[in-house]
Amino acid sequence: MNSLTRASCQALDERDCLSSFRDEFVLDDTVIYLDGNSLGALPRTVPGRLREVVLREWGQGLIRSWNAAGWMEAPTRIGGKIARLIGADRDEVIATDSTSVNLFKLMVAALRLRPGRPVILSETGNFPTDLYLAEGVAGLFGDRQLRLVPADAIGFSIDADVALVTLTHVDFRSGRLHDMERITAEAHAAGALILWDLSHSAGAMPIELAGAAVDLAVGCGYKYLNGGPGAPAFMFVARRLQSALRQPITGWMGHAAPFEFAPDYTPAAGIARTLSGTPPVLSMAALETALDMWERVDLAAVRRKAARLGDLFIRLVEARCSGFRLASPRQASERGSQVSFHHPQGYAIMQALIRRGVIGDFRAPDLLRFGFAPLYIRYVDVWDAVEHLAAVMAGGEWDRPELKARARVT
Amino acid sequence: MNSLTRASCQALDERDCLSSFRDEFVLDDTVIYLDGNSLGALPRTVPGRLREVVLREWGQGLIRSWNAAGWMEAPTRIGGKIARLIGADRDEVIATDSTSVNLFKLMVAALRLRPGRPVILSETGNFPTDLYLAEGVAGLFGDRQLRLVPADAIGFSIDADVALVTLTHVDFRSGRLHDMERITAEAHAAGALILWDLSHSAGAMPIELAGAAVDLAVGCGYKYLNGGPGAPAFMFVARRLQSALRQPITGWMGHAAPFEFAPDYTPAAGIARTLSGTPPVLSMAALETALDMWERVDLAAVRRKAARLGDLFIRLVEARCSGFRLASPRQASERGSQVSFHHPQGYAIMQALIRRGVIGDFRAPDLLRFGFAPLYIRYVDVWDAVEHLAAVMAGGEWDRPELKARARVT
């Protein structure tokens, strides 16, 4: 490894079966973008498609486009395109609203499916918004509560009081990957339902929701799926649960007959009952266009490349930069598509990297986070990013007051 | 009136102080678009702005645009632009999610502000999705209920059991306008809160939420505001209620410090606590661009023109077409910016009109609905629309099996 050179990285890129995808994105060569786990890059097909939706479908078609341009079916059609990526059937996935709103809907629905059980169980390190929502959902009912335990105590903690176990598949700080199949089986053995948040794993690895007998899942459209800033999120509801599922935000799009304008609410058959209001068509169109690329993507290859990019990054950083402590699992099989390092000056170091065009992100108190989206990150990008990091550290480039003054961080 | 000619309509257009706004929209001259109350037309500034957001902010700026391009502040910034249109202060309005989701949030929040009172009161003819949501909200709690009464019995029905009165300002079928000030005062006199749905009035007339001492309101971005299909909706919370307001969908964007990733939820100060997840930035950008036009719009002139367009339409239809029965108030002061007529063959007639390029819509069982968006509808459009309607009726053009076969109707 110590003999690795930039030329060897170029050779790895030449042999990479995913290398051609990079050209399908708008990427500035002065930037090394290691934050696709927060916001995916722009697929080249999106601007043209959006222009068509705006000028032809909205401008010319006007209200007629709800039928003529298929806007009405967009949530189920887009859900269908996500299904293959997460090991679900097309009629088990739908795209709508935000991850937060979708978590809310499915958490309430899950509690209703397990009425005698007062507890939502999660881990203390779960993604904060997931915890906020679980806290909010528990607070809606007088007799429910959120119970938090360390990640490794989840299996042990699922008892007969637990209605729902909710976890994020890949930890947003460390990138640590949960064992979906095992924890799902443990939840089921105790009579609980499980809800996985796939925001940091969908598009980064093969996911087998059906194979693991998962009940419910949500995920994000704007990270690895490249659907654009704030892209609509998705929900998965296993077919066996759909007819009993009752989500609380009962708007017209989830009605059995939305255009009948009947006075009473009757939920649609199937996954469509999870819909609420009118979806943001322009943002939906960007997401759908971004998803079309995924039809040609081999997720096993994505997973293999993500592992190698992460391994390479860890080895190069540890060989060339001191003071960094690995925050992610060293074993690629135990992490998602990101690598994080602790460093006491993490904030200022990340600012210095960003000034050099190496874009990762920082999470308090001391975490530098680097995401490797295998569709557009090359082995040479990893090499070059570590070159920059080594230069930042060697030159003390981070040690400037304006970089250390921590303002708002995304 | 009977001596009115197309030339007189043209003369009215020439004297119209709003006439120049029409050129600010992309409108096909082969179409007469009388459905701006369902989906507003496309402002000319939107395609260019969206291209910039996609290519420059997303494509080039990537994750940095959350700060650099002001995406983080979009919900409050866009809310601020809507505030003037509804008689609110800038820090009382926010743009996010859909009308359905926002109704849900504010209904739950209202029940929490009136804990001893079990009833949500509305009218039987309220917009169906509002009723579905109220039903859903009441069903969340074991001891709450939705009480429906006829519109004219609302004031009479607000008793000490009522926590919240929720009404749509303009009836979606008839266009009938509620007396916001009177009903709000009646709700307050009985100790109840009020929540107005402004979806069919915002942008169609001046609204004075502060003047009427309204508590809560929601509204739609894609009707008169022209924000694009499925544009994000807005919420109003009177400043005096903001610090006590607790909405249930407690996602990260509504947190006091969204980037701290703290484990516990602390609501943001002010209106931002109504936010949940990440907003759909592309759809938000279209809405914001559409709103910029409104800075130059005199809403009193909009209201005057809407009244005259509606009056003209009613008189011409009644003079030239038989079999139509007015479903809207004849007095312009009692209706919004739409006019509806009953006709037993309404569905087929509307289909025949749409084939001729006159786009209105149909609502079961027999309602033809015509919206007059004063920024882009001309007096000659009203004349020409009635010409087409008269021709459809005179020629029996609607009497074809393919037009009468009612499929899905938007």
Interface residues (C-beta under 8 A of the other chain):
Chain A: V26 D28 V31 Y33 D35 S38 L39 A41 L42 V46 P47 L50 R51 V54 L55 E57 W58 G59 Q60 L62 I63 R64 S65 W66 N67 W71 M72 D97 S98 T99 S100 V101 L103 F104 V108 T124 P128 T129 L131 Y132 L133 E135 G136 V137 G139 L140 L148 Y222 G228 P229 G230 A231 P232 A233 P248 I249 T250 G251 W252 M253 H255 F259 E260 F261 A262 P263 D264 Y265 S276 G277 T278 P279 P280 V281 L282 S283 M284 A286 I354 I359 D361 R363 A364 R408 V409 T410
Chain B: V26 D28 V31 Y33 D35 S38 L39 A41 L42 V46 P47 L50 R51 V54 L55 E57 W58 G59 Q60 L62 I63 R64 S65 W66 N67 W71 M72 D97 S98 T99 S100 V101 L103 F104 V108 T124 P128 T129 L131 Y132 L133 E135 G136 V137 G139 L140 L148 Y222 G228 P229 G230 A231 P232 A233 P248 I249 T250 G251 W252 M253 H255 F259 E260 F261 A262 P263 D264 Y265 S276 G277 T278 P279 P280 V281 L282 S283 M284 A286 I354 I359 D361 R363 A364 R408 V409 T410
